[in-house]
Amino acid sequence: MGSQSLVCLDVGEKRIGVAVADVSVRIAVAFDTIVVDGDELSKIAEIVIREGAKTIIVGYPRNQQGETTAQTSYVERFAEGLKEIAEEIVFQDESLTSVMAENRLIAMKKPYVKADIDAQAAAIILEDYMETH
């Protein structure tokens, strides 16, 4: 098996944005949005297996002062459950990614829904991760 894939999650309480990237080409693709309905971990596991990913990148929320929030705690608890799915879980700062994602979608001049923002935000988080690693 040549290249390695990464799966990135923008974890929210209602939806989880998913992006994937092939490390060799270093292009993050907004992939999907998973509805949080109790079955989300098995859906994430299916994607991880299909992509052959060893690492899951998880967007790490902070407020504008860089402090952790209630959302940070939620994401940390959620990430605990991912340890069964992937060899490595890595947190990547996600400050302002939703704003950037929405701006990107506006620039595409196509209609979009909130779920598209989540998937696009995951792609931006993944791009940031690849730029720093």
MDAnalysis code that builds the backbone (N, CA, C; Angstrom):
import MDAnalysis as mda
import numpy as np

u = mda.Universe.empty(399, n_residues=133, atom_resindex=np.repeat(np.arange(133), 3), trajectory=True)
u.add_TopologyAttr("name", ["N", "CA", "C"] * 133)
u.add_TopologyAttr("resid", np.arange(1, 134))
u.add_TopologyAttr("resname", ["MET", "GLY", "SER", "GLN", "SER", "LEU", "VAL", "CYS", "LEU", "ASP", "VAL", "GLY", "GLU", "LYS", "ARG", "ILE", "GLY", "VAL", "ALA", "VAL", "ALA", "ASP", "VAL", "SER", "VAL", "ARG", "ILE", "ALA", "VAL", "ALA", "PHE", "ASP", "THR", "ILE", "VAL", "VAL", "ASP", "GLY", "ASP", "GLU", "LEU", "SER", "LYS", "ILE", "ALA", "GLU", "ILE", "VAL", "ILE", "ARG", "GLU", "GLY", "ALA", "LYS", "THR", "ILE", "ILE", "VAL", "GLY", "TYR", "PRO", "ARG", "ASN", "GLN", "GLN", "GLY", "GLU", "THR", "THR", "ALA", "GLN", "THR", "SER", "TYR", "VAL", "GLU", "ARG", "PHE", "ALA", "GLU", "GLY", "LEU", "LYS", "GLU", "ILE", "ALA", "GLU", "GLU", "ILE", "VAL", "PHE", "GLN", "ASP", "GLU", "SER", "LEU", "THR", "SER", "VAL", "MET", "ALA", "GLU", "ASN", "ARG", "LEU", "ILE", "ALA", "MET", "LYS", "LYS", "PRO", "TYR", "VAL", "LYS", "ALA", "ASP", "ILE", "ASP", "ALA", "GLN", "ALA", "ALA", "ALA", "ILE", "ILE", "LEU", "GLU", "ASP", "TYR", "MET", "GLU", "THR", "HIS"])
u.atoms.positions = np.array([
    [0.836, -1.180, 0.000],
    [0.000, 0.000, 0.000],
    [0.882, 1.245, 0.000],
    [0.737, 2.081, -1.002],
    [1.640, 3.202, -1.173],
    [1.330, 4.368, -0.266],
    [0.347, 5.162, -0.639],
    [0.115, 6.404, 0.075],
    [-0.795, 6.191, 1.265],
    [-0.699, 7.126, 2.183],
    [-1.540, 7.057, 3.366],
    [-2.611, 8.131, 3.288],
    [-3.776, 7.798, 3.797],
    [-4.860, 8.773, 3.826],
    [-5.055, 9.304, 5.235],
    [-5.607, 10.489, 5.299],
    [-5.991, 11.097, 6.565],
    [-7.488, 11.358, 6.517],
    [-8.131, 11.205, 7.650],
    [-9.535, 11.574, 7.775],
    [-9.587, 12.683, 8.814],
    [-10.315, 13.747, 8.507],
    [-10.433, 14.867, 9.431],
    [-11.890, 15.078, 9.809],
    [-12.127, 15.360, 11.070],
    [-13.482, 15.564, 11.570],
    [-13.629, 16.954, 12.170],
    [-14.691, 17.630, 11.780],
    [-15.097, 18.878, 12.426],
    [-16.303, 18.488, 13.277],
    [-16.055, 18.211, 14.547],
    [-17.068, 17.609, 15.414],
    [-18.001, 18.665, 15.985],
    [-19.291, 18.465, 15.738],
    [-20.314, 19.306, 16.347],
    [-21.312, 18.424, 17.052],
    [-22.199, 19.027, 17.811],
    [-23.158, 18.221, 18.564],
    [-24.292, 17.706, 17.699],
    [-24.538, 18.348, 16.540],
    [-25.595, 17.890, 15.641],
    [-25.033, 17.189, 14.408],
    [-23.905, 17.702, 13.917],
    [-23.306, 17.167, 12.691],
    [-21.793, 17.107, 12.840],
    [-21.201, 16.214, 12.073],
    [-19.742, 16.096, 12.029],
    [-19.328, 16.250, 10.571],
    [-18.558, 17.295, 10.297],
    [-18.023, 17.477, 8.948],
    [-16.854, 16.535, 8.756],
    [-16.772, 15.919, 7.586],
    [-15.702, 14.954, 7.309],
    [-14.945, 15.395, 6.054],
    [-13.618, 15.373, 6.147],
    [-12.773, 15.617, 4.980],
    [-11.743, 14.505, 4.922],
    [-11.290, 14.210, 3.720],
    [-10.255, 13.183, 3.558],
    [-9.134, 13.751, 2.692],
    [-7.944, 13.181, 2.874],
    [-6.807, 13.605, 2.060],
    [-5.888, 12.425, 1.847],
    [-5.322, 12.386, 0.668],
    [-4.258, 11.458, 0.357],
    [-2.975, 12.223, 0.644],
    [-2.169, 11.711, 1.562],
    [-0.985, 12.441, 2.008],
    [-0.022, 12.727, 0.853],
    [0.058, 11.819, -0.109],
    [1.022, 11.986, -1.199],
    [0.682, 13.173, -2.095],
    [-0.611, 13.461, -2.288],
    [-0.980, 14.603, -3.131],
    [-1.313, 15.839, -2.305],
    [-1.461, 15.650, -0.977],
    [-1.677, 16.767, -0.055],
    [-2.860, 17.655, -0.446],
    [-3.925, 17.043, -0.886],
    [-5.130, 17.808, -1.196],
    [-6.261, 17.310, -0.304],
    [-6.819, 18.215, 0.462],
    [-7.937, 17.874, 1.332],
    [-9.239, 18.058, 0.566],
    [-10.125, 17.099, 0.696],
    [-11.404, 17.150, -0.006],
    [-12.536, 17.089, 1.017],
    [-13.454, 18.058, 0.944],
    [-14.648, 18.014, 1.781],
    [-15.416, 16.770, 1.336],
    [-15.657, 15.862, 2.245],
    [-16.130, 14.538, 1.869],
    [-17.608, 14.334, 2.174],
    [-18.017, 14.623, 3.387],
    [-19.370, 14.260, 3.795],
    [-19.698, 14.948, 5.108],
    [-20.946, 14.840, 5.499],
    [-21.367, 15.272, 6.828],
    [-22.135, 14.119, 7.449],
    [-21.798, 13.827, 8.682],
    [-22.462, 12.742, 9.403],
    [-23.384, 13.362, 10.444],
    [-24.605, 12.903, 10.479],
    [-25.541, 13.381, 11.493],
    [-25.251, 12.640, 12.794],
    [-25.201, 13.380, 13.892],
    [-24.971, 12.767, 15.202],
    [-26.295, 12.165, 15.668],
    [-26.381, 10.821, 15.581],
    [-27.646, 10.139, 15.902],
    [-27.407, 8.856, 16.695],
    [-26.208, 8.717, 17.250],
    [-25.892, 7.508, 18.012],
    [-25.135, 6.498, 17.174],
    [-25.141, 6.667, 15.856],
    [-24.486, 5.730, 14.948],
    [-23.239, 6.348, 14.306],
    [-22.871, 7.549, 14.797],
    [-21.806, 8.305, 14.131],
    [-20.446, 7.602, 14.176],
    [-20.137, 6.913, 15.286],
    [-18.823, 6.264, 15.356],
    [-18.673, 5.148, 14.322],
    [-19.742, 4.391, 14.091],
    [-19.636, 3.321, 13.093],
    [-19.523, 3.903, 11.681],
    [-20.190, 5.055, 11.450],
    [-20.068, 5.705, 10.134],
    [-18.641, 6.220, 9.921],
    [-18.065, 6.790, 10.985],
    [-16.679, 7.269, 10.896],
    [-15.752, 6.077, 10.661],
    [-16.001, 4.980, 11.372],
    [-15.171, 3.779, 11.203],
    [-15.212, 3.284, 9.759],
    [-16.402, 3.304, 9.145],
    [-16.525, 2.871, 7.741],
    [-15.651, 3.729, 6.829],
    [-15.673, 5.046, 7.054],
    [-14.868, 5.955, 6.226],
    [-13.380, 5.683, 6.440],
    [-12.980, 5.530, 7.698],
    [-11.566, 5.285, 8.030],
    [-11.081, 4.001, 7.359],
    [-11.903, 2.960, 7.414],
    [-11.535, 1.683, 6.785],
    [-11.473, 1.829, 5.270],
    [-12.489, 2.462, 4.697],
    [-12.529, 2.623, 3.245],
    [-11.338, 3.437, 2.737],
    [-10.951, 4.457, 3.502],
    [-9.838, 5.324, 3.098],
    [-8.477, 4.736, 3.482],
    [-8.489, 3.691, 4.315],
    [-7.232, 3.112, 4.776],
    [-6.438, 4.079, 5.640],
    [-7.144, 4.892, 6.410],
    [-6.488, 5.923, 7.233],
    [-6.028, 5.342, 8.565],
    [-4.825, 5.737, 8.980],
    [-4.325, 5.352, 10.303],
    [-4.519, 6.480, 11.304],
    [-4.662, 7.685, 10.779],
    [-4.755, 8.870, 11.635],
    [-6.067, 9.609, 11.389],
    [-6.693, 10.023, 12.491],
    [-7.863, 10.904, 12.403],
    [-7.438, 12.252, 12.991],
    [-7.644, 13.293, 12.207],
    [-7.390, 14.654, 12.674],
    [-8.722, 15.188, 13.191],
    [-8.713, 15.746, 14.390],
    [-9.948, 16.262, 14.976],
    [-9.780, 17.763, 15.204],
    [-10.713, 18.544, 14.656],
    [-10.682, 19.994, 14.872],
    [-10.825, 20.299, 16.347],
    [-9.943, 21.149, 16.857],
    [-9.910, 21.467, 18.291],
    [-10.413, 22.883, 18.511],
    [-11.618, 23.006, 19.081],
    [-12.196, 24.348, 19.234],
    [-11.610, 25.126, 20.409],
    [-11.408, 26.404, 20.192],
    [-11.032, 27.340, 21.254],
    [-11.800, 28.636, 20.994],
    [-11.908, 29.462, 22.035],
    [-12.540, 30.759, 21.808],
    [-11.518, 31.732, 21.219],
    [-11.945, 32.965, 20.979],
    [-11.049, 33.930, 20.317],
    [-9.824, 34.273, 21.162],
    [-9.920, 34.033, 22.466],
    [-8.764, 34.276, 23.346],
    [-7.833, 33.059, 23.389],
    [-8.214, 32.012, 22.647],
    [-7.380, 30.808, 22.631],
    [-7.632, 29.873, 23.802],
    [-8.703, 30.125, 24.548],
    [-9.018, 29.283, 25.701],
    [-9.958, 28.147, 25.297],
    [-9.944, 27.091, 26.093],
    [-10.856, 25.981, 25.828],
    [-12.269, 26.385, 26.259],
    [-13.258, 25.691, 25.686],
    [-14.668, 26.006, 25.921],
    [-15.427, 24.722, 26.235],
    [-16.728, 24.853, 26.454],
    [-17.570, 23.662, 26.657],
    [-17.491, 22.766, 25.424],
    [-17.417, 23.385, 24.242],
    [-17.312, 22.619, 22.992],
    [-15.997, 21.818, 22.961],
    [-14.932, 22.410, 23.520],
    [-13.645, 21.713, 23.577],
    [-13.798, 20.408, 24.368],
    [-14.462, 20.495, 25.522],
    [-14.674, 19.304, 26.367],
    [-15.478, 18.249, 25.620],
    [-16.511, 18.704, 24.902],
    [-17.348, 17.783, 24.118],
    [-16.485, 17.052, 23.082],
    [-15.641, 17.802, 22.382],
    [-14.787, 17.228, 21.338],
    [-13.777, 16.256, 21.951],
    [-13.220, 16.611, 23.102],
    [-12.254, 15.722, 23.766],
    [-12.920, 14.397, 24.154],
    [-14.149, 14.478, 24.693],
    [-14.874, 13.245, 25.055],
    [-15.160, 12.417, 23.805],
    [-15.579, 13.093, 22.735],
    [-15.882, 12.404, 21.485],
    [-14.638, 11.695, 20.954],
    [-13.499, 12.368, 21.036],
    [-12.237, 11.816, 20.520],
    [-11.836, 10.544, 21.263],
    [-12.217, 10.428, 22.538],
    [-11.937, 9.199, 23.303],
    [-12.506, 7.980, 22.569],
    [-13.721, 8.133, 22.042],
    [-14.377, 7.040, 21.330],
    [-13.705, 6.686, 20.018],
    [-12.937, 7.630, 19.474],
    [-12.268, 7.387, 18.190],
    [-11.035, 6.513, 18.343],
    [-10.541, 6.375, 19.573],
    [-9.312, 5.609, 19.812],
    [-9.461, 4.146, 19.409],
    [-10.711, 3.669, 19.380],
    [-10.985, 2.291, 18.947],
    [-10.880, 2.161, 17.428],
    [-10.999, 3.294, 16.727],
    [-11.146, 3.285, 15.272],
    [-9.827, 3.486, 14.534],
    [-8.969, 4.379, 15.067],
    [-7.729, 4.718, 14.364],
    [-6.532, 4.563, 15.289],
    [-5.365, 4.366, 14.679],
    [-4.138, 4.207, 15.459],
    [-3.756, 5.502, 16.166],
    [-4.063, 6.629, 15.517],
    [-3.622, 7.907, 16.051],
    [-4.735, 8.945, 15.924],
    [-4.950, 9.690, 17.015],
    [-5.896, 10.802, 17.003],
    [-5.069, 12.055, 17.245],
    [-5.198, 13.036, 16.354],
    [-4.421, 14.274, 16.473],
    [-5.389, 15.450, 16.493],
    [-5.198, 16.345, 17.454],
    [-6.012, 17.556, 17.489],
    [-5.340, 18.642, 16.660],
    [-6.165, 19.383, 15.915],
    [-5.667, 20.504, 15.112],
    [-6.550, 21.709, 15.397],
    [-5.950, 22.816, 15.753],
    [-6.698, 24.034, 16.062],
    [-7.646, 24.377, 14.920],
    [-8.889, 24.706, 15.261],
    [-9.871, 24.985, 14.213],
    [-10.404, 26.410, 14.264],
    [-9.673, 27.307, 14.893],
    [-10.146, 28.691, 14.998],
    [-10.491, 29.270, 13.632],
    [-11.660, 29.872, 13.548],
    [-12.120, 30.600, 12.360],
    [-12.361, 29.741, 11.123],
    [-12.251, 28.420, 11.231],
    [-12.424, 27.598, 10.025],
    [-13.846, 27.655, 9.489],
    [-14.858, 27.791, 10.353],
    [-16.236, 27.855, 9.861],
    [-16.467, 29.126, 9.054],
    [-15.879, 30.223, 9.514],
    [-15.984, 31.490, 8.782],
    [-15.298, 31.352, 7.425],
    [-14.081, 30.786, 7.422],
    [-13.349, 30.580, 6.175],
    [-14.124, 29.655, 5.242],
    [-14.714, 28.613, 5.813],
    [-15.468, 27.647, 5.006],
    [-16.657, 28.322, 4.331],
    [-17.363, 29.141, 5.086],
    [-18.530, 29.822, 4.516],
    [-18.090, 30.791, 3.417],
    [-16.999, 31.513, 3.642],
    [-16.482, 32.433, 2.623],
    [-16.114, 31.686, 1.342],
    [-15.522, 30.503, 1.512],
    [-15.146, 29.677, 0.360],
    [-16.387, 29.260, -0.434],
    [-17.424, 28.843, 0.295],
    [-18.662, 28.416, -0.361],
    [-19.349, 29.582, -1.057],
    [-19.323, 30.752, -0.443],
    [-19.905, 31.947, -1.067],
    [-19.164, 32.236, -2.372],
    [-17.840, 32.101, -2.329],
    [-17.018, 32.375, -3.510],
    [-17.335, 31.416, -4.663],
    [-17.797, 30.204, -4.330],
    [-18.140, 29.215, -5.369],
    [-19.447, 29.577, -6.084],
    [-20.203, 30.516, -5.470],
    [-21.456, 31.001, -6.071],
    [-22.472, 29.896, -6.376],
    [-22.514, 28.899, -5.508],
    [-23.533, 27.853, -5.630],
    [-24.308, 27.833, -4.324],
    [-25.560, 27.380, -4.359],
    [-26.288, 27.285, -3.090],
    [-25.629, 26.253, -2.171],
    [-25.689, 26.507, -0.887],
    [-25.114, 25.551, 0.069],
    [-25.952, 25.540, 1.334],
    [-25.792, 24.473, 2.094],
    [-26.503, 24.351, 3.365],
    [-25.475, 24.288, 4.491],
    [-25.964, 24.339, 5.723],
    [-25.079, 24.342, 6.897],
    [-24.130, 23.141, 6.896],
    [-24.624, 22.000, 6.462],
    [-23.789, 20.793, 6.430],
    [-22.584, 20.966, 5.498],
    [-22.770, 21.720, 4.406],
    [-21.658, 21.972, 3.488],
    [-20.553, 22.758, 4.188],
    [-20.965, 23.684, 5.064],
    [-19.982, 24.469, 5.815],
    [-19.157, 23.537, 6.707],
    [-19.831, 22.573, 7.361],
    [-19.133, 21.645, 8.255],
    [-18.094, 20.817, 7.497],
    [-18.474, 20.299, 6.335],
    [-17.545, 19.474, 5.545],
    [-16.387, 20.329, 5.024],
    [-16.690, 21.536, 4.581],
    [-15.658, 22.450, 4.086],
    [-14.714, 22.866, 5.218],
    [-15.274, 23.092, 6.425],
    [-14.447, 23.438, 7.587],
    [-13.485, 22.295, 7.894],
    [-13.968, 21.061, 7.788],
    [-13.095, 19.896, 8.010],
    [-11.949, 19.887, 6.999],
    [-12.246, 20.259, 5.757],
    [-11.204, 20.304, 4.721],
    [-10.158, 21.363, 5.060],
    [-10.591, 22.503, 5.579],
    [-9.656, 23.570, 5.941],
    [-8.787, 23.137, 7.123],
    [-9.393, 22.499, 8.114],
    [-8.640, 21.992, 9.270],
    [-7.571, 21.017, 8.777],
    [-7.958, 20.153, 7.850],
    [-7.036, 19.149, 7.315],
    [-5.904, 19.810, 6.521],
    [-6.236, 20.836, 5.748],
    [-5.193, 21.575, 5.010],
    [-4.202, 22.206, 5.990],
    [-4.730, 22.803, 7.064],
    [-3.860, 23.409, 8.084],
    [-2.935, 22.353, 8.684],
    [-3.497, 21.193, 8.973],
    [-2.705, 20.102, 9.554],
    [-1.569, 19.706, 8.601],
    [-1.908, 19.524, 7.313],
    [-0.900, 19.084, 6.349],
    [0.177, 20.143, 6.146],
    [-0.215, 21.425, 6.246],
    [0.773, 22.499, 6.092],
    [1.782, 22.503, 7.237],
    [1.328, 22.108, 8.427],
    [2.217, 22.162, 9.589],
    [2.933, 20.845, 9.861],
    [2.633, 19.802, 9.084],
    [3.286, 18.489, 9.314],
    [3.951, 18.008, 8.033],
])
